[in-house]
């Protein structure tokens, strides 16, 4: 009876996650499968013992004695795989991407439950969100503002990053922007949506000079390799980049010194302030340039909301990639082709080279104008509702309080108030326009007119408030600064 109970104990313990050893040279590393995460994670004998002791506290096992041998028994029976065997098992499932709520199968084009046979050692904690939406995501609007006509290509690229292979498109992407903040923000976002453990931050020159051990660390199990600014870098071995982006086998070395052959799956994405200085060599047809644009109304975006859209936007990007894969072509625009040809011309004819200039920005389309207007209206509506929630009686509200309710930064609230006809901000307080005094509106202090020898303070022009109220009745705004000439500013 006790033997059966012990067997049941071990069976239930292993049901929470199996164990394997991975052999690298003469070294063994223990891994435990976390069924909640769907990932194999490094483990120790101490953690296994602690898990056994935790199970021992369950009521059905409280009378079970003599369990000290169980950790050793589990370790002795755990299968041993070499790194090469793990690679082969993992490559059988390369058309899958890991998410918190399962794995997306690029062949079946659907999500399936986690399975320890997928041999994922890294992934993402957020869930893939496949719910259809009528309205565009905040991230989509941000991409259209940031990349304009190239936004479709960039969504295809993000989807391609989740696809653990370079077989579909042999492409290297360089983002061009003079705004360092824009590049840094994008690459931080990229690290978040792909998962920090699934990316490496390194320059093309460092990749070219990396030792086999360094290449293993930088590339193995990664979805992307990026670097925000490669401006001026010339010492680049394009042959290495050609191999890394060509679905070719590379020879690396594990930390224990074992030679290890695999195909790189990490997509190469770099940023630059101008067209790069290195010679394209064999990369003439592979490098694609995408211009990043300044966003005048950047404060309209809520980055907390954009981060919350990781799962939904990832699914849209995967769908965009699958469409491009079916068509055997990514959406390369005329502007992208022009930039690549300009780069080649600059390298081949340096004597005629001018400083690479980004193409003139095109006028925003009517569609984008409508999207921007809709987005601003949504932001103003959020502002009104948040104010009403905080102040039903239309009393002044602190900017910080409103920012907290709207889940945006203080500066975003200031930007929204600036274009609002409903509110005015003064000394960190937000007033509803039909509930603010003349002095607060014009930010004036009414002083005695010394030059006219008046001994008492001048009573404010009471007609101003009446004048303004008349305009508010007809939903019109009026700036009080036109009356400031009558007063001395405090």
Steps between C-alpha positions, in 0.01 A plus 500: 500500500783739594687413179193588295470827690864583427450426130191720500704769678771495230244491219317804636826683562617448143158601367584856607805491271746239384880507534778449246878527496669687213857388441762749383838331480550337839252729674136423580240773549168411661185653347143492628194553281267768640150405383367847583756678284544229239879534528798286599694688770829427678450321831710371791484196726422735790190630318391142433536412868299806596226397258492151652469646851217727383308202360557315827282760677193400297242319717500182293876460549535610863557143621749415224841422646843443352488739204859629519592268211240649263711798370792268418265252336349775280846626406620149420204431273489843325598461133834638383518688169802651334476859375486363146207272588314791661565709186353229274194462725456877510539543122209264441283772653665811353181612325357576848519813714467494878250717689356495850179323395648247257704475182407638160553244222599674174414189295156439651449879537350462845590496868544171685559415870849492648685171457833407657595323174529846338820549701463873548768644729387862458177674408255770597283538810216696334209323329443499127176693443306371197177696562390689183468878539316759294711790626873527426734437794697787652813318384373495140439876512848550649656287222315699231622826651853367545551312172229643269477287180758256642281401796376184323858389431591557866203296621607218265852525645377476862292196405808351330697539826262253668567249219810305603661478158662717232366283219215728384672835442872575505486855631693738725320818608656838581274768649591858407418780743663819620297482821694284748204491737281347229749222427565420865130491578429265209781259589393493866149415381643230268685342792175494696278341236761236408609442861827633643654155525429444129705791365867604489625857476818509291646691203563340158875552555488308829315215328769492234779471758325271748667174602309170457413506874377858478289419193333216691411734787383782273295297252385166640128505580460869408221660294684821413839668514484880501701812571341847517779700333764378252564847353855523362593134554717382208682189622234241417561152358201474269580133439406422861174696470430320174530161672294608802215627280513220243373193689853357483662273758750669731749331732504629856632377831302440819622633837651155574689507169283261297484584129141574410352553152167677453315742273453853630136602540552844660392779263757778457359850564713813545448875536698785345487879467598473134566247227778273636866537407592131462536339157198281415708219348269201461213676680389720206161331468446419868520831682175696518478856634195632682461867590374582849298821523463756776162491673375853579213379719697227676346584839165384365624141538475301819800268514343308784217418260748411223683259731165350595441432129806272461283189456251655257765675291722189491209307351439770237871497409501120471200522268680766291807276475293195401339706222842615375631144520208374292573770241877423514567871542517761775344843440807694383403856404640732232658713769683198643637410158613861445688503829679174421602624153621826653713303748659294223565815294670670796729202558586437134558869416633665817639796305146615418358410835298761681398454858220243477174681536176334591222539243258788544214404720177450314180674596293308751225310325130571553470159664774584749340839566175324585681250725688779677180701547321194637786431735498860630123492549536176696770662718276804567206276588722308744604834650137612549392171659800494734432859612132420565601192698740699720287813532122457456456859622752640248749602767866539389699175468876447526680409178665204677159364609361517147815342358464210743137435402583524126812286556726743313787733589441852636646650181239310296222666700658843441516425125133397492390807699690718253266401216187467714210744491354355818783549749766744614810425706647737759768433765462124468121516531251423224181706482192438296454804277157593632629490859812717503541859603619773265821544697587129468411495129721785395768428762502872584531685825292820493715780633436872561574711197773716653543718197136609520532585871220266607527419865302178501523180303308491177195276501535238222302552183192298588386492139782257414342210687160573345667521159670165547191326633310608188760326286494187715124471453568461129782250564767748398826566678656842545851586616507756779849620404343770279404682821846474657606836361270664760682342794852475643613135511592360841 
